[in-house]
């Protein structure tokens, strides 16, 4: 399993050119073993839609239902270890959604797929380069 950062998931589902071909290949390679989506990504997407910073051709409810049904997607609920780990990310930035996503990958001991420079620069989580 790998964990997908929120933007990676959106770009993949919406077939956005922002998703690098290398990251698309990583997704396709790992579909059989699981593409983890933190529940916080669902919240983050809904908040972006609420604030008008993201829009879809359908309602956010419909988009999430469709996106969660993609092959290989596994929704990861919050757990006490993840919540606690998110408060122990030494030197990491203060975005709570990013903290939960990074903590999820750490607790599950799996790599995180992201194109976020702050996450990629953080040495406390395994990412793809």
Secondary structure, 3 states (H helix, E strand, C coil): CEEECHHHHHHHHCCCCCCCHHHHHHHHHHCCCCEEEEHHHHHHHHHHHHCCCCCCCCCHHHHHHHHHCCCCEEEECCCHHHHHHHCCCCCCCCCHHHHHHHHHHHHHCCCEECCCHHHHHCCCCCECC
